[in-house]
Amino acid sequence: MSLPLTPVTPDRHHHDDPPNIDNTPPTRSKVTGALAALACAACCAIPLLIAAGVLTGAGAAILEQTLLAVAAGLVVLALGMWWLHRRRNAHRAPAAGGGASCGCGGGGCGC
């Protein structure tokens, strides 16, 4: 009588595993991006405000330049926060040492 063979899976070395890095934007970056989108939407609504008589031509020009500057600043700020978040997580992942029981950095050289 023969027994069924179990498939042999090769042992994966811990160095083959990709580091656990969070690439998603943080909440503060998402909120800042949403505020930038809101500033852009307000800028697109300026012609409607002029037609409704709420704004004059000079007021609309000043408001448009201000909203464009605010939106650009918020976009730069959101991207900077995302970049900083990714950079910090990339530095934390090797320091955390997923599988630190193996290798010279983990205290044992049994690999």
Secondary structure as UniProt FT lines:
FT   HELIX           14..16
FT   HELIX           27..44
FT   HELIX           46..51
FT   TURN            52..53
FT   HELIX           57..96
FT   TURN            97..101
FT   HELIX           104..106
//
